[in-house]
């Protein structure tokens, strides 16, 4: 007995279920696909089995509570689904009793809501779009130690002003002395944050210990000369059983922030670092490899879901995309949804700092702040180091663009009295705010 998991129109208590929304492309009836997913991910299998009972089904089986076919394209309007295949949106409620948050945690959560369903033969594509968690499930996770408010206090950054960061470029190649000089120049230009790139950890040309010590000295020098506070995120991405040890090492050497590539390392590798009581510094989270899950709008796992998992696992700041501008693929909608996921109220968890990185430069700042608000970290690599006047001038230009935007002054007007911004606009131009549709 495989069971009928269709419960269309059923009103479920969000405190008793984890509710997931899937987008699927299939030529098969949506009811059949939805039933197969709910069965596969909870109590069913492909055939009748002697050990299946109604009691198990009724207590632990998934509930397909909503099915919405894609709307048929209207002449002259944008299609809502790819040409050819049919499909739609399926909502499944999984009984909270199916989950073991303390022992199974995030791996077991993903195994249910995003496990075998991608291999089902009766769907061409399927994407996990959203995931809603009961408060009593979220309560098992500690979340960020610092979050937005903690980072503002650490950096003495007033509300209403975004965090401004850079990525050291080239992403690999500089030795520790050259690397620290870049950080110093960025700090003297007024940036609040800098970080290793995702590919730099402990290569021979720039050992992590030497790099951390020299960067610490550079940041101390910036503070002693100007009173300006800045942190640098040291990339500690390595095998999970070594990550806490590496975090402790760089912390002891003076690091004020660490960075984790949480998808290549594994989400619980991030959690191991953030929840270890010996780690006293904020954790910046890079989403390297996310495109393998998020890029296809009809297959994989949407970034807002991955963002929610990062928040559960303790990310203090997280890359969420660039709202449709910059060099990396990603829609405005996904960036906005990801931002809401990590900043909106979630009982017991602090909000994370959303980070926009990838092709950032001063001319992008006004529409970015308009779309994302001031509680964001604008992270520019080439948009700082590529400035005609060098790293310090590039940092100043990013600061000036932000000051102008917060004050409600156009960049062109502000550039008349701020030469670094003027040079940046001459080189890269300015993005039209109309690129944002909300």
C-alpha positions as CSV (number, residue, x, y, z in Angstrom):
1,X,0.0,0.0,0.0
2,X,1.6,3.2,-1.2
3,X,-1.1,5.6,0.0
4,X,-2.7,8.7,-1.5
5,X,-0.8,11.7,-0.3
6,X,-3.1,14.2,-2.0
7,X,-4.8,16.5,0.6
8,X,-5.7,19.4,-1.7
9,X,-7.2,22.4,0.1
10,X,-6.3,21.0,3.6
11,X,-5.4,23.7,6.1
12,X,-2.4,22.7,8.1
13,X,-0.9,24.3,11.2
14,X,2.5,25.8,10.2
15,X,3.7,24.9,13.7
16,X,3.1,21.2,13.0
17,X,4.6,21.0,9.5
18,X,7.6,22.0,7.4
19,X,6.0,23.4,4.3
20,X,7.8,23.4,0.9
21,X,6.9,24.8,-2.4
22,X,8.3,23.2,-5.6
23,X,8.2,24.3,-9.2
24,X,8.3,21.3,-11.6
25,X,8.4,20.8,-15.4
26,X,6.7,17.5,-16.4
27,X,4.5,16.0,-19.1
28,X,2.8,13.8,-16.5
29,X,-0.3,14.8,-14.5
30,X,0.7,17.1,-11.6
31,X,-1.3,15.1,-9.2
32,X,0.7,12.0,-10.0
33,X,4.0,13.8,-9.7
34,X,3.0,15.5,-6.4
35,X,1.9,12.2,-4.9
36,X,5.2,10.5,-6.0
37,X,7.3,13.3,-4.4
38,X,5.3,13.2,-1.1
39,X,5.5,9.4,-1.0
40,X,9.2,9.2,-1.9
41,X,10.3,11.7,0.7
42,X,8.2,10.4,3.6
43,X,6.5,7.0,3.9
44,X,6.0,5.5,0.5
45,X,7.9,3.6,-2.2
46,X,7.2,2.4,-5.7
47,X,5.2,-0.7,-4.8
48,X,3.0,-2.1,-2.1
49,X,5.0,-3.4,0.9
50,X,3.9,-5.6,3.7
51,X,5.3,-3.3,6.5
52,X,3.3,-0.3,5.4
53,X,0.4,0.6,7.7
54,X,-2.3,3.2,7.7
55,X,-1.1,4.3,11.1
56,X,2.4,5.1,9.7
57,X,0.9,6.8,6.7
58,X,-1.5,9.0,8.7
59,X,1.1,10.0,11.2
60,X,4.1,10.6,9.1
61,X,3.1,10.8,5.4
62,X,3.5,14.1,3.5
63,X,0.4,16.2,2.7
64,X,0.1,17.6,-0.9
65,X,-2.0,20.6,0.0
66,X,-1.9,22.7,-3.2
67,X,-1.2,22.2,-6.9
68,X,-1.2,25.0,-9.4
69,X,-0.6,24.3,-13.1
70,X,1.5,26.9,-14.9
71,X,-0.7,29.5,-16.6
72,X,-1.0,29.0,-20.3
73,X,1.0,31.7,-22.2
74,X,-1.2,34.5,-23.4
75,X,-0.4,36.0,-26.8
76,X,1.9,38.9,-26.5
77,X,2.8,38.2,-22.9
78,X,5.9,36.6,-21.4
79,X,5.6,32.8,-21.0
80,X,5.4,31.5,-17.4
81,X,7.0,28.2,-18.3
82,X,9.5,26.9,-20.9
83,X,8.1,26.2,-24.4
84,X,6.8,22.7,-24.7
85,X,6.8,20.9,-21.4
86,X,3.9,21.4,-19.0
87,X,4.2,21.7,-15.3
88,X,3.3,23.7,-12.3
89,X,3.8,24.5,-8.6
90,X,3.3,21.9,-5.9
91,X,3.1,22.6,-2.1
92,X,3.8,19.8,0.3
93,X,3.5,19.9,4.1
94,X,5.8,17.4,5.9
95,X,4.9,16.4,9.5
96,X,7.3,17.9,12.0
97,X,7.6,14.4,13.5
98,X,9.5,13.3,10.4
99,X,12.4,15.5,11.4
100,X,15.1,15.2,14.1
101,X,16.7,18.7,14.4
102,X,19.1,17.9,17.1
103,X,20.7,14.8,15.7
104,X,19.7,14.8,12.0
105,X,19.8,18.5,11.7
106,X,20.3,20.2,8.4
107,X,21.5,17.1,6.5
108,X,18.4,15.2,7.5
109,X,16.2,18.2,6.7
110,X,17.7,18.4,3.2
111,X,17.4,14.6,2.7
112,X,13.7,14.9,3.1
113,X,12.8,18.2,1.4
114,X,15.4,18.0,-1.4
115,X,16.5,14.4,-1.4
116,X,15.5,11.7,-3.9
117,X,12.9,13.8,-5.7
118,X,15.5,15.1,-8.2
119,X,16.0,11.6,-9.4
120,X,12.3,10.7,-10.0
121,X,11.7,9.5,-13.6
122,X,8.3,11.2,-14.0
123,X,9.6,14.7,-13.8
124,X,11.9,16.5,-16.2
125,X,12.9,19.3,-13.8
126,X,12.0,20.2,-10.2
127,X,13.1,23.1,-8.0
128,X,12.7,23.7,-4.3
129,X,11.5,27.3,-4.2
130,X,10.6,28.1,-0.6
131,X,10.7,26.3,2.8
132,X,8.8,27.4,5.9
133,X,9.9,26.2,9.2
134,X,8.0,26.0,12.5
135,X,9.2,28.1,15.4
136,X,9.8,25.0,17.5
137,X,12.1,23.6,14.8
138,X,14.0,26.8,14.4
139,X,14.5,26.9,18.2
140,X,17.0,24.0,17.9
141,X,19.5,26.3,16.0
142,X,21.6,29.1,17.5
143,X,21.9,31.2,14.3
144,X,24.3,34.2,14.0
145,X,26.3,35.3,16.9
146,X,26.7,38.9,15.6
147,X,24.3,39.5,12.8
148,X,23.5,43.0,11.5
149,X,23.5,44.8,14.9
150,X,26.5,43.0,16.2
151,X,28.5,44.0,13.0
152,X,27.4,47.6,13.4
153,X,28.7,47.6,17.0
154,X,31.9,45.9,16.0
155,X,32.6,48.4,13.3
156,X,31.1,51.4,14.9
157,X,28.8,51.8,11.9
158,X,25.7,53.9,12.3
159,X,22.3,52.7,11.2
160,X,21.4,53.9,7.8
161,X,24.9,53.4,6.4
162,X,25.7,50.2,4.4
163,X,28.8,48.2,5.1
164,X,31.4,48.7,2.4
165,X,33.9,46.0,1.5
166,X,36.4,44.8,-1.0
167,X,37.8,41.5,-2.1
168,X,41.6,41.4,-2.5
169,X,42.4,41.1,-6.2
170,X,43.9,39.3,-8.0
171,X,42.1,36.6,-6.0
172,X,45.3,34.6,-5.8
173,X,48.9,35.6,-6.5
174,X,49.8,38.3,-4.0
175,X,52.2,37.5,-1.2
176,X,51.3,38.3,2.4
177,X,53.1,41.7,2.4
178,X,51.4,42.8,-0.8
179,X,48.1,41.4,0.4
180,X,48.2,43.4,3.7
181,X,49.2,46.6,1.8
182,X,46.0,46.3,-0.2
183,X,44.0,45.9,3.0
184,X,45.7,49.0,4.5
185,X,44.9,51.1,1.4
186,X,41.3,50.0,1.4
187,X,41.0,50.8,5.1
188,X,42.6,54.3,4.6
189,X,40.0,54.8,1.9
190,X,37.2,54.3,4.4
191,X,36.0,50.7,3.8
192,X,34.6,48.7,6.7
193,X,35.3,45.2,5.4
194,X,37.7,43.2,3.2
195,X,38.0,39.5,2.7
196,X,40.0,36.7,1.1
197,X,38.5,35.4,-2.1
198,X,36.9,32.0,-2.2
199,X,40.0,30.3,-3.8
200,X,42.6,31.5,-1.3
201,X,43.2,29.5,1.9
202,X,46.8,28.5,2.7
203,X,48.8,28.4,-0.5
204,X,52.5,28.6,-0.4
205,X,52.7,32.0,-2.0
206,X,50.5,33.5,0.7
207,X,50.4,31.3,3.9
208,X,47.4,31.8,6.0
209,X,49.3,32.4,9.2
210,X,51.7,35.0,7.8
211,X,48.8,36.6,5.9
212,X,46.6,36.9,9.0
213,X,49.4,38.5,11.1
214,X,50.3,41.1,8.4
215,X,46.6,42.0,7.8
216,X,46.1,42.3,11.5
217,X,49.1,44.8,11.7
218,X,47.7,46.7,8.7
219,X,44.2,47.1,10.3
220,X,45.8,48.1,13.6
221,X,47.8,50.8,11.7
222,X,44.6,52.1,10.0
223,X,42.9,52.4,13.4
224,X,45.9,54.1,15.1
225,X,46.2,56.6,12.2
226,X,42.5,57.4,11.7
227,X,40.3,55.8,14.4
228,X,38.5,54.0,11.6
229,X,37.4,50.4,12.3
230,X,37.7,47.7,9.7
231,X,37.7,43.9,9.7
232,X,39.1,41.3,7.2
233,X,37.5,37.9,6.8
234,X,40.2,35.1,6.6
235,X,39.1,32.1,4.6
236,X,39.3,29.0,6.7
237,X,37.5,26.7,4.2
238,X,39.0,23.2,4.7
239,X,37.9,19.7,5.7
240,X,35.2,19.8,8.4
241,X,37.3,18.1,11.1
242,X,40.0,20.8,10.7
243,X,37.9,23.9,10.4
244,X,37.5,24.8,14.1
245,X,41.2,24.3,14.6
246,X,42.0,26.6,11.7
247,X,39.5,29.2,12.9
248,X,41.2,29.1,16.4
249,X,44.6,29.5,14.8
250,X,43.8,32.7,12.8
251,X,41.8,34.1,15.7
252,X,44.8,33.7,17.9
253,X,46.9,35.5,15.3
254,X,44.6,38.5,15.4
255,X,41.8,37.8,12.8
256,X,38.6,39.7,13.6
257,X,36.5,37.7,11.2
258,X,36.7,34.4,9.4
259,X,35.1,33.2,6.1
260,X,33.6,29.9,5.1
261,X,32.7,28.6,1.6
262,X,29.6,26.9,3.1
263,X,28.4,24.9,0.1
264,X,31.8,23.5,-0.9
265,X,32.6,22.7,2.7
266,X,29.1,21.6,3.7
267,X,26.5,23.6,5.6
268,X,27.2,21.8,8.9
269,X,30.9,22.6,8.5
270,X,29.8,26.2,8.9
271,X,27.6,25.3,11.8
272,X,30.6,23.5,13.5
273,X,32.5,26.8,13.4
274,X,29.7,29.2,14.4
275,X,28.5,27.1,17.3
276,X,32.0,26.3,18.8
277,X,32.3,28.5,22.0
278,X,36.0,29.1,21.3
279,X,35.2,31.1,18.1
280,X,34.6,34.7,19.2
281,X,34.6,36.4,15.8
282,X,31.9,36.9,13.2
283,X,31.7,34.4,10.3
284,X,31.3,35.7,6.7
285,X,29.8,33.2,4.4
286,X,30.6,32.9,0.7
287,X,28.2,30.9,-1.6
288,X,30.8,29.5,-4.0
289,X,29.2,26.7,-6.2
290,X,25.7,27.9,-5.5
291,X,25.0,28.2,-9.3
292,X,25.0,24.4,-9.5
293,X,21.8,24.5,-7.4
294,X,20.3,27.8,-8.2
295,X,20.9,28.8,-11.8
296,X,18.2,26.8,-13.6
297,X,14.9,28.5,-12.7
298,X,13.1,25.2,-13.0
299,X,15.6,22.8,-11.3
300,X,17.6,22.6,-8.2
301,X,17.3,24.6,-5.0
302,X,16.5,28.3,-5.0
303,X,18.9,30.7,-3.3
304,X,16.4,31.8,-0.6
305,X,16.3,28.2,0.7
306,X,20.1,28.0,0.8
307,X,20.1,31.4,2.5
308,X,17.7,30.2,5.2
309,X,20.0,27.2,5.9
310,X,23.0,29.6,6.2
311,X,21.1,31.6,8.8
312,X,20.2,28.5,10.8
313,X,23.8,27.4,10.6
314,X,25.0,30.8,12.0
315,X,26.1,33.0,9.2
316,X,26.7,36.6,10.3
317,X,26.9,37.8,6.7
318,X,26.0,36.0,3.5
319,X,26.4,36.6,-0.2
320,X,22.9,36.8,-1.7
321,X,23.4,38.2,-5.3
322,X,23.4,41.6,-6.9
323,X,19.8,42.2,-7.6
324,X,20.2,41.6,-11.4
325,X,23.3,43.7,-11.9
326,X,27.0,42.9,-11.7
327,X,28.9,40.1,-13.4
328,X,27.2,37.0,-11.8
329,X,23.9,35.5,-13.0
330,X,20.9,35.9,-10.7
331,X,17.5,37.6,-10.8
332,X,16.4,40.7,-8.9
333,X,13.6,38.6,-7.4
334,X,15.9,35.9,-6.0
335,X,18.2,38.5,-4.4
336,X,15.2,40.3,-2.8
337,X,13.8,37.0,-1.5
338,X,17.1,35.9,-0.1
339,X,17.5,39.3,1.6
340,X,14.1,39.0,3.2
341,X,14.9,35.4,4.3
342,X,18.0,36.4,6.3
343,X,16.8,39.7,7.6
344,X,13.1,39.3,8.4
345,X,12.0,38.3,11.9
346,X,12.6,34.6,12.7
347,X,12.0,33.8,16.3
348,X,15.3,33.4,18.2
349,X,17.6,34.1,15.3
350,X,19.4,37.4,14.6
351,X,19.3,38.8,11.1
352,X,22.3,38.3,8.9
353,X,24.1,41.0,6.9
354,X,23.2,40.6,3.2
355,X,26.2,40.9,0.9
356,X,26.1,42.0,-2.7
357,X,29.3,41.0,-4.5
358,X,30.4,40.3,-8.1
359,X,30.9,43.1,-10.5
360,X,30.2,45.9,-8.0
361,X,31.4,49.5,-8.6
362,X,30.4,53.0,-7.5
363,X,27.9,53.5,-10.3
364,X,25.8,50.6,-9.1
365,X,25.4,51.9,-5.6
366,X,22.2,54.1,-5.9
367,X,19.9,51.4,-7.4
368,X,21.4,48.7,-5.2
369,X,20.6,50.7,-2.0
370,X,17.2,51.6,-3.4
371,X,16.5,47.9,-3.9
372,X,18.1,46.5,-0.8
373,X,18.0,49.2,1.8
374,X,20.9,50.3,4.0
375,X,21.4,47.1,5.9
376,X,23.6,45.6,3.2
377,X,27.3,45.0,2.6
378,X,28.4,46.3,-0.8
379,X,31.5,44.2,-1.8
380,X,33.6,45.5,-4.7
381,X,36.8,43.8,-5.8
382,X,37.7,45.0,-9.3
383,X,35.5,48.0,-8.6
384,X,38.0,49.1,-6.0
385,X,41.4,47.9,-7.3
386,X,40.5,48.8,-10.9
387,X,40.2,52.5,-10.1
388,X,42.6,54.7,-12.1
389,X,43.9,56.1,-8.8
390,X,44.6,52.7,-7.2
391,X,43.0,50.9,-4.2
392,X,42.8,53.8,-1.8
393,X,41.1,56.0,-4.5
394,X,38.8,53.1,-5.4
395,X,37.8,52.7,-1.8
396,X,37.1,56.5,-1.5
397,X,35.0,56.4,-4.7
398,X,32.8,53.6,-3.2
399,X,32.5,55.5,0.0
400,X,31.6,58.7,-1.8
401,X,29.0,57.0,-4.0
402,X,27.4,55.6,-0.8
403,X,27.5,59.0,1.0
404,X,25.8,60.7,-2.0
405,X,23.1,58.0,-2.2
406,X,22.3,58.2,1.5
407,X,22.1,62.0,1.3
408,X,19.9,61.9,-1.7
409,X,22.4,63.5,-4.0
410,X,23.0,62.3,-7.5
411,X,26.4,60.7,-8.2
412,X,27.0,63.2,-11.0
413,X,26.4,66.1,-8.7
414,X,28.5,64.6,-5.9
415,X,31.3,63.9,-8.3
416,X,31.8,67.6,-9.0
417,X,33.5,68.0,-5.6
418,X,34.8,64.4,-5.2
419,X,37.5,63.5,-7.7
420,X,37.7,59.8,-6.9
421,X,34.0,59.3,-7.6
422,X,34.3,61.4,-10.8
423,X,37.2,59.1,-12.0
424,X,35.1,56.0,-11.3
425,X,32.1,57.3,-13.2
426,X,34.4,58.2,-16.1
427,X,35.7,54.7,-16.2
428,X,32.7,52.5,-15.5
429,X,29.6,54.8,-15.8
430,X,26.4,54.6,-13.8
431,X,23.7,52.0,-13.8
432,X,20.2,53.2,-14.5
433,X,17.9,52.6,-11.6
434,X,15.2,51.3,-13.9
435,X,17.0,48.0,-14.1
436,X,15.1,47.2,-10.8
437,X,11.5,46.4,-11.3
438,X,10.3,46.7,-7.7
